[in-house]
Amino acid sequence: MGFLPAGALGVALHSQLADPAAAVFIERPGSLSGRALRAAGGVWVERAGERSFLDLRERFLPGLAAAGASGLPEMVLVCTNPDQLVPVLQDYVALITALAGDPQGDWVEAAPVLILCANGIYFQRLRQVLVELLEEGTLLGRLPDLWPDLMPRLVARLLRGVTIQTGLREGSGAEAVYRPGPPGLTRLAGGGTEIRAACVRRLAGLGLRVEDAGHLAPTRVEFDKAIVNLVSNFLGLIWGIDDRGGFRPLTVGEIYAEAHWPAITELAGAVLAVGRRVRAYRHETLEDLMALLRSTSVVHAPHVPSSIQRVENALARGVLRPGLPPTEVWLVEPLIKFARSSGLDAEAAYFESLKSRLEDRIAAACG
Ligand SMILES: NC(=O)c1ccc[n+]([C@@H]2O[C@H](COP(=O)([O-])OP(=O)(O)OC[C@H]3O[C@@H](n4cnc5c(N)ncnc54)[C@H](OP(=O)(O)O)[C@@H]3O)[C@@H](O)[C@H]2O)c1
């Protein structure tokens, strides 16, 4: 079992393991934070106000390809930001190339299953990127011809993990303190059906709260999470920052206050319209989406969404910068693109205005 990298989500999911020693952390190649954590030999974790050092010496791998066949985990939960996923796939293809170049038995099986856990709507696009990178390998003579048998087997090893974990990281580098939060459910979608079922069994056996999304397409599962994140990350921040940049961290209960429901319903309607066009949603109605949001608002009422906590921490440390964080970009940009390419001009304009309203608020908070 591997976690890539030791960020807030990776450390939080790791904390669910019954036997933490059974896992390794994998660095992103060239990552400065990865290098700092490896040099420190572990990370500081805080639970219920108690701080302890999670000793990870001998348990940091220097990237997928650099790890070599012998040290590879069976599965890797990829917990980077969404804008870091393409380099992770490049590293994965470098590993696959090395395995294919020196085959020991079934080299496809030796490649770990990758489970992409960053927030955002990206899985379909990234699966395409993986195919393109593998085909480029064949074109350049680094990989054998992968069609018709090997390519589907390799692509079946790329899964989506959509998680409601609420881990936080305060500070950076080796001084960072990690707060894992209570165990949150991770739903696995995409990839090969048997591989996914085996991952669910294996991860559950290791102690993770995990569920198979079954027949639901990864994009559908991404849309369900995106709508929850758009309310908490976008609307929650827009409502939590006033015109003059004053900031108040809102709880989920405050975000879902009675007066906000018309705006939340408008957002859900726009997501549903786009979701129907890209067939993420088929028979679902606005009431179905509102029911999903209502249950979120009840279950998580006292919780301050992690994106809001991140802004609060960045403000407190004077490191908040104008612009949207990568995860917010990967939530709203695909919706704008899908809306535009399906002729949903009103929805495209709605998501563009949502994006610029949040950019303006963050710029105001930066002062
Ligand atoms: N936190 C959660 O519980 C949670 C739950 C659901 C989804 N997600 C999603 O998962 C993705 C990653 O989120 P995250 O919360 O894990 O964010 P994070 O801690 O900020 O990790 C993201 C990136 O920050 C850098 N980083 C990691 N540890 C660091 C350290 N000690 N000092 C400085 N930089 C460090 C790494 O990039 P470099 O290699 O460039 O340093 C890492 O890839 C996001 O898309 C988020 O929305 C998170």
The ligand as a MOL file (V3000), in Angstrom:
LIG
                    3D

  0  0  0     0  0            999 V3000
M  V30 BEGIN CTAB
M  V30 COUNTS 48 52 0 0 0
M  V30 BEGIN ATOM
M  V30 1 N -7.2290 16.9050 2.8840 0
M  V30 2 C -8.2400 16.0660 2.7110 0
M  V30 3 O -8.7020 15.3880 3.6370 0
M  V30 4 C -8.8420 15.9080 1.3540 0
M  V30 5 C -10.0610 15.2200 1.2190 0
M  V30 6 C -10.5890 15.0240 -0.0450 0
M  V30 7 C -9.9080 15.4860 -1.1510 0
M  V30 8 N -8.7420 16.1680 -1.0050 0 CHG=1
M  V30 9 C -8.0660 16.6360 -2.2050 0
M  V30 10 O -6.7830 16.0240 -2.2790 0
M  V30 11 C -5.8710 16.9030 -2.9570 0
M  V30 12 C -4.6490 17.1320 -2.0740 0
M  V30 13 O -5.0890 17.8150 -0.9060 0
M  V30 14 P -4.3100 17.8690 0.4730 0
M  V30 15 O -5.3120 18.3130 1.4630 0
M  V30 16 O -3.5560 16.6090 0.7090 0 CHG=-1
M  V30 17 O -3.3030 19.0740 0.1940 0
M  V30 18 P -1.7460 19.2990 0.5520 0
M  V30 19 O -1.3740 18.7930 1.8760 0
M  V30 20 O -1.5360 20.7500 0.2940 0
M  V30 21 O -0.9820 18.4290 -0.5650 0
M  V30 22 C -0.9560 18.8840 -1.8860 0
M  V30 23 C 0.4850 19.1880 -2.3210 0
M  V30 24 O 1.1240 20.0180 -1.3570 0
M  V30 25 C 2.4890 19.6730 -1.2490 0
M  V30 26 N 2.8270 19.2510 0.1240 0
M  V30 27 C 2.5490 18.1090 0.7680 0
M  V30 28 N 3.0640 18.0900 2.0030 0
M  V30 29 C 3.6840 19.2620 2.1470 0
M  V30 30 C 4.4300 19.8580 3.1950 0
M  V30 31 N 4.6600 19.2230 4.3510 0
M  V30 32 N 4.9200 21.0960 2.9840 0
M  V30 33 C 4.7230 21.7420 1.8300 0
M  V30 34 N 4.0330 21.2240 0.7970 0
M  V30 35 C 3.5340 20.0030 0.9590 0
M  V30 36 C 2.7460 18.5380 -2.2330 0
M  V30 37 O 3.1600 19.1270 -3.4530 0
M  V30 38 P 4.7450 19.3270 -3.7860 0
M  V30 39 O 5.2520 17.9840 -4.1450 0
M  V30 40 O 4.7220 20.3040 -4.9130 0
M  V30 41 O 5.4140 19.8750 -2.5500 0
M  V30 42 C 1.3560 17.9360 -2.3880 0
M  V30 43 O 1.2040 17.2660 -3.6140 0
M  V30 44 C -6.6820 18.1730 -3.2560 0
M  V30 45 O -7.2460 18.0670 -4.5390 0
M  V30 46 C -7.8070 18.1240 -2.2150 0
M  V30 47 O -8.9470 18.8420 -2.6100 0
M  V30 48 C -8.1830 16.3900 0.2370 0
M  V30 END ATOM
M  V30 BEGIN BOND
M  V30 1 1 1 2
M  V30 2 2 2 3
M  V30 3 1 2 4
M  V30 4 1 4 5
M  V30 5 2 4 48
M  V30 6 2 5 6
M  V30 7 1 6 7
M  V30 8 2 7 8
M  V30 9 1 8 9
M  V30 10 1 8 48
M  V30 11 1 9 10
M  V30 12 1 9 46
M  V30 13 1 10 11
M  V30 14 1 11 12
M  V30 15 1 11 44
M  V30 16 1 12 13
M  V30 17 1 13 14
M  V30 18 2 14 15
M  V30 19 1 14 16
M  V30 20 1 14 17
M  V30 21 1 17 18
M  V30 22 2 18 19
M  V30 23 1 18 20
M  V30 24 1 18 21
M  V30 25 1 21 22
M  V30 26 1 22 23
M  V30 27 1 23 24
M  V30 28 1 23 42
M  V30 29 1 24 25
M  V30 30 1 25 26
M  V30 31 1 25 36
M  V30 32 1 26 27
M  V30 33 1 26 35
M  V30 34 2 27 28
M  V30 35 1 28 29
M  V30 36 1 29 30
M  V30 37 2 29 35
M  V30 38 1 30 31
M  V30 39 2 30 32
M  V30 40 1 32 33
M  V30 41 2 33 34
M  V30 42 1 34 35
M  V30 43 1 36 37
M  V30 44 1 36 42
M  V30 45 1 37 38
M  V30 46 2 38 39
M  V30 47 1 38 40
M  V30 48 1 38 41
M  V30 49 1 42 43
M  V30 50 1 44 45
M  V30 51 1 44 46
M  V30 52 1 46 47
M  V30 END BOND
M  V30 END CTAB
M  END
